[in-house]
Amino acid sequence: MGVTDGVVQSRWLARRAAAWVARQRDAHRPFAQPLDGQMKARLEPYFDARTLAPVRVREVPRIDPPWPLAMIDRVRELPLDFDYLWGITFVDTILVATDAVSEEEQIPNVFHECVHVVQYTHLGLVGFMRRYLEEWVTSGYSYWSIGLERHAFDLQRRFSDGAAPFPVEAEVNARLAVPF
């Protein structure tokens, strides 16, 4: 139950993280709202209606570090700066940090988080967390080296650059079909 040579040796950490994500989803979902009309209209050309239907968004002033990072912070410097974190996805429930994102950045950022919704759907909760954490740990705790994040940022950039609509689900499924 640990890290050897940068590789998570068991599913223990992923299961613990997945349980935390599930608790966060359940805690925030009652206060989250469906996508508003403008946001839904902007996202619909890129996402299947079955993906967007369950998505809920909750605006919060800031996002606190997840439990594993809060524990790390007690021992050493936190590997991610949560003062600038603008969003986090808990399966199908998205938190948007209003102190970190302007109103005009909100739609591209929710697009990014919806890519994570598709990734959760493809990998399952434990599979998503295992892949996310293994890539983060094996990269030396580099957020920018997490493949799931890089892919979400790549698709977000295409969206923000005004690319013709593309099927996000097909893009994610093709990327995740390749072993990491």
Secondary structure, 3 states (H helix, E strand, C coil): CCEECCEECCCHHHHHHHHHHHHHHHHHHHHCEECCHHHHHHHCCCCCHHHHCCCEEEEECCCCCCHHHHHHHHHCCCCCCHHHCCEEEECCEEEEECCCCCHHHHHHHHHHHHHHHHHHHHHHHHHHHHHHHHHHHHCCCCHHHCHHHHHHHHHHHHHHCCCCCCCHHHHHHHHHCCCC
